[in-house]
Amino acid sequence: GSGSGSGSGSGSGSGEGFIAPCKLAARTRLFPIQKRRPRVPFGSRICAQGGKDSRLRQRTLKIGDRSVFVLEFSQTSSAVDAWIENQMATVDPFGLVLWPAAQAISQKLLNISSSSQTNLGNMTVVELGAGTGLCSIVAASLGANAIATDRNEETLKLVELASSRQGVRVQTELFDIIGDVPVPACDILLSADCMYNAEVAR
């Protein structure tokens, strides 16, 4: 997430995340706290253009027997490096990158759904710091009531665009995990690579 995670083709180390029956538990990897900066309405502009933007790419993944895609920033490594070095003032890249843990969690969701004891169609699945929304899109494709949350409204617009293009419904909701509002009620709580600085980890 955004509150988002960290990255797939960016070469930024192993993924971290969790899937739990609405309880929090995760390993953390900490970066220095960065001052929040103004962000351009990136997602709004791209959605208005029908998802066409030279900085955006469609990334397709194989999750079990399913092909799923997300929309992500095309130059992930340079974008993240620039943000960490405090050189990028307009676009927060974290929610626009598919990070490794999201793929592992998505595969776990598929395994859970394949179990004769579990029917995701009867469950509400909430993803914290959804970012590109891979976990939410996979959960929705498995029949769950999927809710993707993030503190970045622009990121959520891209999740809505990617999910609608694949014929699945993902509900989106603004939510900051370091805020005072309780986590939305759910049966399964997901988080993939959200804790990338000390402020969030605390």
Disulfide bonds with the S-S distance in Angstrom:
Cys22-Cys186 2.42
